[in-house]
Structure formats: structure tokens, C-alpha cells
């Protein structure tokens, strides 16, 4: 555990696991999986099985990048306020880089991609990831 100096001068031990809530992360990942499954279940009705696969790929891009963010923020010890900011910025950069790489891979390798299903699932799951802030711990 690392110590953090509080405003009253007391040294308080804080681990990163207390700064990155576990329940909101699980809830949001569950929502992302559910939305991805819903897009994949609905897409075959208008785009066939390529639509379903495209929706699965689109949702998984956001889910994987979210897991990258979670892995980078939960494995670090927090020592100071600037280290919290550095860790958050580094994790956000890695998340964006993974999104760009996974989008490029999906769009370049899967030639029969259904863009509406792919980007619909992707955009929805990206928005859902930001809702973790609003999920209560208890």
C-alpha cells in the first residue's frame, strides 16, 4: 500500500483497488456484453449472419479496449495526485490506441463487414463504458 498525504497533514494509505471500483466495472462490462448480444441478435434480420458477426466485432472492439484501460489502471500503486493523473492519461492513451488498432484490423481483414451493425454496436458500447462513473459501489 502506498501513502497519500491528506489536506490535514496525515499520511493515509491508499491502494489503487480502492480508487478503481470493482462493481461499476463489472456492471458496465455486463451492459456492454448485453448490448453487443442484442445488436448481434437483431442484425441478422436486416443484414444476415455478416451483420451479426459485424455487430459482435464492433462491440468487442470497445470491450477489449475497456479491458486494456482497466488493466492499466488497476495494476498501479497510487502514491501522489500527479501519479493518479499520469496513470489515467496513460491508460486512456492505451485505450484509444487499442481502439484504433482493433478498428483497423476489423475493417481491413473482414471484407464483408456490415458497417451499420459494426459501428452501431461499437458506438453504443463506447458510450456505455463512460457510464461507469454513474454506477454506485453498493
N, C-alpha and C positions, 0 to 999 in steps of 0.2 A: 504494500500500500504506500502511496505517496502522500506527503503532507502538502496542504494548501494553506497559506496564511489568510485568515479571515480579516474583516474590517476592524474587529475588536482586538486584533493582535494575537489571537490564539491560533495555534497550529492544529489544523484539523486534517485527519487522514481521509483521503478520498480515493476510491478505486474507480476506474473507468466504468466498471459494471454498474455502478450506481448512477452514472451520468447518461448511459445509454440504456433506456428502459427495455426490459425484455418483453413484457406483454404487448405494448404497442407494436413492436416489431413483428411479433407472431400474428397479431390481428391483421396488420396491413399486408403481410405476406399471404395470409389466408384470403383476404379480399382480392388481391392480385390474382391468385390462383383461381378463385371463383369467377372473376370477370373473364380471365383467359379461357376458362372452360365454357363459359356462356357464349363468348364470341365463337369459339370452335364448334359449339353445338348448333349455333344459328347460321353460320357461314355456309354449310353445305346446301341449304335451301336456295340460296341465290348464286352460289359460285362452285358448288361441287366439293369434292374432297380436297382440291387445291386451296379452296377458301378456308377449309378447316385447318389444314396444315399451315397456311399463311397466318391465320389467327394465333395458332399455337406458337409459331416463331415470333410474331410481334409481341405477344405477352411475355414470352421467355426472355426476350432482349431486356426488357425492363426489370424482370425478376432477377436475372443474373447480375445486372449492373447494381441493383439494390443490395444483393448479397455481397458484392465487392465492397460497397460502401460500408455495410455492417461489419464485415471482416476487418476493414482497416480502422474503423473507429472503436471496435471492442477489444482489439488486441494491444492497445497502447495504455500506458500508465500516465495519468494526468498529474503534472507537477505544478504548473502555473497557468494563469489565464492565457498567456500567449501560446502555450503548448496546446491548449484546447482549440484555439483558433487555427493553429498550424495543422493539427490533426484533422479538423473538419474540412479545411481547404484542400488538403492533400487527398482526403477521401472523396470529396466532391469532384476533384480533377480526375481521379481514377475512375469514378463512376461515369463521367462524361466521356472519357477516353474509351471505356469499355462499351458504352452505347454506340459511339461512332464505329468502333471496330466490328461490333456484332451486327449493326445495321448494314455495314459494307459487306460483311460475309453473307448475310442472308440475301441481300439484294443482288449480289454478284453470282452467287452459287445456285440459287433457286430461280431458274428462268421462268417458271410458270406461276410465280407469286401473284396473289390477288392483292393488289395494293390497298383497296378499301378495307379488307379484313385485317391485313397486316398492320397498317398504320392506325386503324381504329383501335385494335387491341393494344398496340404499343402506346398510343397517346393516353388511353384510359388508364392503363396500369402505371404510367409515369405520374399522372395526376394523383392516383391513389397512394403512391409512395409518399407524397408530400403530406398526406393526411395523418401520418403517424404522430405529428405534433398534437393533434386534437384527441387522440385516444388516451383515456385515463389509465393510470398504472393499476388501479384496483378495480 
